């Protein structure tokens, strides 16, 4: 609202409290969400319902998928998402992929380092682009070999080109009955890029093309005068070094011994 003014389409409500069916229909759902524990379990009643861990924003995203069925989804997270949790590497990401599959989506992901594509920041983030399998785009992607999606035909390959070869590994998410079984038994490795088509996952390490020169800090730094008041004086600098540095202060025991 500060940037663009008031709009009826703007909401400042807690998404966990929003009735997902009241959200307007949309073509693209975009979201960023914390890297948390995505483990799931049966409902306490013992029925076949499945509950996700409380307080995890991803489950609200999943609820929007169920209620609104947007054709496309673009999500962002930290790069360690692919390896969480530490005691069961890849489990959480696998649960996310299966959740997309169960809601009718295929997807691809890529860990993108901004510095490798011409930006002055070494910032690695995992991006997930999902699409409904029954869309025209989904049907076209479903007819392609997985390596083609990763290397040149997928959305990420178009926007962020990579070298034309990749070694891949394959995982079948459908060997697990559901995300509850995945929580208990999942074991797989997810590399910096991958694609899921009809529950089958292909993952590999994509290498960015070497056409973008890194931008060092000196090329983005502003040269400004009149900033003397922001520099430390000699005495302030010495105090700073003392406070922040390692130190050993002599102390005296009651018997006069120095230690």
C-alpha positions as a printed NumPy array, in Angstrom:
array([[  0.   ,   0.   ,   0.   ],
       [  2.868,   2.375,   0.742],
       [  4.252,   1.879,  -2.771],
       [  1.115,   1.495,  -4.848],
       [ -1.798,   2.82 ,  -2.804],
       [ -4.837,   1.035,  -1.462],
       [ -6.326,  -1.833,  -3.434],
       [ -9.178,  -4.223,  -2.719],
       [ -6.833,  -7.049,  -3.735],
       [ -4.379,  -6.213,  -0.942],
       [ -4.689,  -8.176,   2.284],
       [ -2.778,  -7.79 ,   5.528],
       [ -4.374, -10.776,   7.243],
       [ -2.568, -13.733,   8.761],
       [ -2.712, -16.297,   5.948],
       [ -3.16 , -19.13 ,   8.453],
       [ -6.475, -17.581,   9.51 ],
       [ -7.774, -16.957,   5.985],
       [-10.464, -19.145,   4.436],
       [ -8.536, -20.344,   1.383],
       [-11.693, -20.534,  -0.745],
       [-12.099, -16.755,  -0.31 ],
       [ -8.795, -16.066,  -2.078],
       [ -9.41 , -14.722,  -5.615],
       [ -8.765, -17.065,  -8.523],
       [ -5.261, -16.6  ,  -9.899],
       [ -2.925, -17.965, -12.558],
       [  0.343, -17.807, -10.593],
       [  0.831, -18.39 ,  -6.875],
       [  4.098, -16.864,  -5.631],
       [  5.519, -17.361,  -2.163],
       [  8.535, -17.477,   0.069],
       [  8.388, -19.524,   3.253],
       [ 10.658, -20.484,   6.16 ],
       [ 12.775, -23.629,   6.105],
       [ 11.07 , -25.686,   8.816],
       [ 10.233, -29.247,   9.779],
       [  7.732, -30.612,   7.233],
       [  7.079, -33.958,   8.928],
       [  3.505, -35.266,   8.79 ],
       [  1.404, -37.796,  10.683],
       [ -2.028, -39.437,  10.738],
       [ -4.836, -37.588,  12.461],
       [ -5.399, -38.491,  16.096],
       [ -8.729, -40.114,  15.22 ],
       [ -6.833, -42.878,  13.467],
       [ -8.524, -42.201,  10.147],
       [ -6.554, -41.772,   6.937],
       [ -6.36 , -37.991,   7.2  ],
       [ -2.883, -36.481,   7.269],
       [ -1.72 , -33.569,   9.393],
       [  1.359, -31.457,   8.713],
       [  3.521, -30.082,  11.498],
       [  1.87 , -27.06 ,  13.112],
       [  2.95 , -23.523,  12.273],
       [  4.543, -24.373,   8.923],
       [  3.638, -21.885,   6.205],
       [  4.076, -24.461,   3.433],
       [  0.904, -26.244,   4.546],
       [ -1.048, -23.029,   3.972],
       [  0.421, -22.955,   0.467],
       [ -0.706, -26.569,   0.036],
       [ -4.198, -25.632,   1.238],
       [ -4.342, -22.878,  -1.402],
       [ -3.385, -25.443,  -4.057],
       [ -6.285, -27.637,  -2.977],
       [ -8.795, -24.776,  -2.794],
       [ -7.827, -22.715,  -5.853],
       [ -5.842, -25.024,  -8.178],
       [ -3.65 , -22.265,  -9.668],
       [ -2.101, -23.403, -12.975],
       [  1.396, -22.263, -11.938],
       [  3.348, -21.881,  -8.684],
       [  6.695, -20.206,  -8.004],
       [  8.275, -20.653,  -4.562],
       [ 11.582, -19.608,  -2.997],
       [ 13.563, -20.953,  -0.067],
       [ 17.113, -21.272,   1.236],
       [ 19.457, -23.743,  -0.446],
       [ 19.662, -26.005,   2.624],
       [ 16.009, -26.941,   2.064],
       [ 17.237, -29.739,  -0.212],
       [ 19.221, -31.338,   2.629],
       [ 16.882, -30.932,   5.586],
       [ 16.614, -32.327,   8.167],
       [ 20.182, -33.113,   9.167],
       [ 19.285, -36.583,  10.482],
       [ 17.284, -37.602,   7.391],
       [ 18.712, -35.731,   4.41 ],
       [ 16.203, -34.754,   1.728],
       [ 13.106, -35.882,   3.618],
       [ 11.451, -32.482,   3.896],
       [ 11.939, -31.62 ,   0.232],
       [ 10.668, -35.058,  -0.731],
       [  7.502, -34.434,   1.295],
       [  7.027, -31.134,  -0.5  ],
       [  7.421, -32.777,  -3.908],
       [  4.944, -35.503,  -3.008],
       [  2.475, -32.864,  -1.784],
       [  2.663, -31.165,  -5.183],
       [  2.212, -34.499,  -6.959],
       [ -0.818, -35.41 ,  -4.848],
       [ -2.412, -32.076,  -5.818],
       [ -1.925, -32.636,  -9.556],
       [  1.364, -30.822, -10.195],
       [  4.697, -31.529, -11.843],
       [  7.617, -29.228, -11.16 ],
       [ 11.267, -28.35 , -11.545],
       [ 13.682, -26.744,  -9.105],
       [ 17.042, -25.011,  -9.255],
       [ 19.452, -23.598,  -6.697],
       [ 20.475, -20.264,  -8.232],
       [ 23.489, -18.241,  -7.118],
       [ 22.873, -14.636,  -8.139],
       [ 26.626, -14.016,  -8.501],
       [ 26.822, -16.643, -11.257],
       [ 24.347, -14.673, -13.366],
       [ 25.815, -11.194, -13.255],
       [ 24.686,  -9.853,  -9.89 ],
       [ 26.917,  -8.419,  -7.179],
       [ 25.879, -10.836,  -4.459],
       [ 26.734, -14.449,  -3.654],
       [ 23.18 , -15.374,  -2.736],
       [ 22.023, -18.97 ,  -3.183],
       [ 18.33 , -19.713,  -3.125],
       [ 16.203, -22.704,  -4.073],
       [ 13.454, -21.834,  -6.553],
       [ 10.567, -24.2  ,  -7.296],
       [  8.401, -23.804, -10.387],
       [  5.333, -26.057, -10.483],
       [  2.56 , -26.482, -13.011],
       [ -0.67 , -28.396, -13.262],
       [ -0.195, -31.591, -15.243],
       [ -3.409, -31.029, -17.203],
       [ -2.41 , -27.579, -18.548],
       [ -1.099, -27.154, -22.077],
       [  2.319, -26.363, -20.602],
       [  2.138, -29.414, -18.347],
       [  1.278, -31.741, -21.206],
       [  4.159, -30.353, -23.291],
       [  6.656, -30.798, -20.435],
       [  5.353, -34.299, -19.777],
       [  6.329, -35.406, -23.281],
       [  9.975, -34.324, -22.9  ],
       [ 12.919, -36.304, -21.528],
       [ 13.776, -35.073, -18.043],
       [ 17.283, -34.024, -19.095],
       [ 15.815, -31.765, -21.801],
       [ 13.702, -29.97 , -19.2  ],
       [ 16.761, -29.466, -16.989],
       [ 19.186, -28.346, -19.696],
       [ 17.281, -26.249, -22.238],
       [ 13.476, -26.622, -22.384],
       [ 12.468, -25.88 , -18.804],
       [ 11.682, -22.435, -17.436],
       [ 14.908, -22.232, -15.422],
       [ 17.088, -23.311, -18.335],
       [ 15.584, -20.559, -20.486],
       [ 16.133, -17.856, -17.866],
       [ 19.393, -19.158, -16.352],
       [ 21.356, -21.147, -18.974],
       [ 23.545, -24.073, -17.897],
       [ 26.212, -26.224, -19.534],
       [ 24.734, -28.784, -21.99 ],
       [ 25.528, -31.942, -20.018],
       [ 24.529, -33.282, -16.622],
       [ 24.839, -36.493, -14.623],
       [ 21.545, -37.384, -13.003],
       [ 20.05 , -39.597, -10.312],
       [ 16.487, -40.88 , -10.217],
       [ 13.987, -41.314,  -7.381],
       [ 10.427, -42.592,  -7.486],
       [  8.256, -40.862,  -4.88 ],
       [  5.384, -43.262,  -5.537],
       [  7.176, -46.155,  -3.825],
       [  5.906, -44.538,  -0.61 ],
       [  2.219, -44.883,   0.212],
       [  1.973, -41.238,   1.284],
       [  3.84 , -38.449,   3.085],
       [  3.405, -40.196,   6.434],
       [  5.465, -43.132,   5.193],
       [  7.944, -40.666,   3.704],
       [  8.328, -39.023,   7.112],
       [  9.197, -42.397,   8.59 ],
       [ 11.28 , -44.026,   5.846],
       [ 12.407, -41.484,   3.251],
       [ 15.959, -41.618,   1.939],
       [ 17.137, -39.782,  -1.188],
       [ 19.538, -37.108,  -2.383],
       [ 18.442, -33.934,  -4.115],
       [ 21.091, -31.988,  -6.043],
       [ 21.055, -28.351,  -7.176],
       [ 18.579, -28.928, -10.001],
       [ 15.854, -31.397, -10.759],
       [ 12.496, -32.138, -12.297],
       [  9.516, -34.18 , -11.122],
       [  7.261, -35.625, -13.802],
       [  4.343, -37.862, -12.751],
       [  5.998, -38.662,  -9.421],
       [  9.35 , -39.622, -10.919],
       [ 12.233, -37.372,  -9.883],
       [ 15.426, -36.726, -11.851],
       [ 18.101, -34.656, -10.136],
       [ 21.607, -33.54 , -11.046],
       [ 24.187, -30.814, -10.592],
       [ 23.688, -28.136, -13.234],
       [ 26.663, -25.895, -14.027],
       [ 25.931, -22.278, -15.053],
       [ 27.333, -21.218, -18.417],
       [ 30.53 , -19.208, -18.072],
       [ 29.298, -16.058, -19.798],
       [ 28.498, -13.844, -16.822],
       [ 31.412, -11.979, -15.279],
       [ 31.35 , -11.626, -11.488],
       [ 30.769,  -8.083, -10.23 ],
       [ 33.15 ,  -7.161,  -7.383],
       [ 32.139,  -4.808,  -4.6  ],
       [ 34.359,  -1.989,  -5.869],
       [ 32.184,  -1.699,  -8.974],
       [ 29.031,  -1.106,  -6.947],
       [ 30.515,   1.036,  -4.166],
       [ 29.685,   4.743,  -4.179],
       [ 32.491,   7.293,  -3.764],
       [ 31.15 ,   9.869,  -1.339],
       [ 32.92 ,  12.707,   0.441],
       [ 32.148,  14.321,   3.806],
       [ 31.925,  11.089,   5.773],
       [ 34.693,  11.801,   8.284],
       [ 32.278,  11.709,  11.207],
       [ 31.643,   8.031,  10.49 ],
       [ 35.297,   6.959,  10.742],
       [ 36.744,   5.705,  14.018],
       [ 39.453,   7.814,  15.674],
       [ 42.726,   6.157,  16.678],
       [ 41.587,   5.816,  20.304],
       [ 38.19 ,   4.463,  19.237],
       [ 39.863,   1.987,  16.924],
       [ 42.155,   0.715,  19.679],
       [ 39.178,   0.31 ,  22.017],
       [ 37.254,  -1.509,  19.298],
       [ 40.145,  -3.904,  18.685],
       [ 40.427,  -4.549,  22.432],
       [ 36.724,  -5.222,  22.934],
       [ 36.325,  -7.439,  19.858],
       [ 39.675,  -9.185,  19.954],
       [ 40.96 , -12.073,  22.043],
       [ 42.381, -10.963,  25.372],
       [ 43.944, -12.267,  28.543],
       [ 43.417, -10.169,  31.681],
       [ 45.727, -10.939,  34.642],
       [ 43.848, -11.697,  37.86 ],
       [ 45.042, -12.069,  41.452],
       [ 44.129, -14.825,  43.885],
       [ 43.562, -14.012,  47.606],
       [ 47.122, -15.19 ,  48.349],
       [ 48.528, -12.654,  45.913],
       [ 49.288, -15.15 ,  43.145],
       [ 48.761, -13.778,  39.614],
       [ 46.923, -16.015,  37.159]])
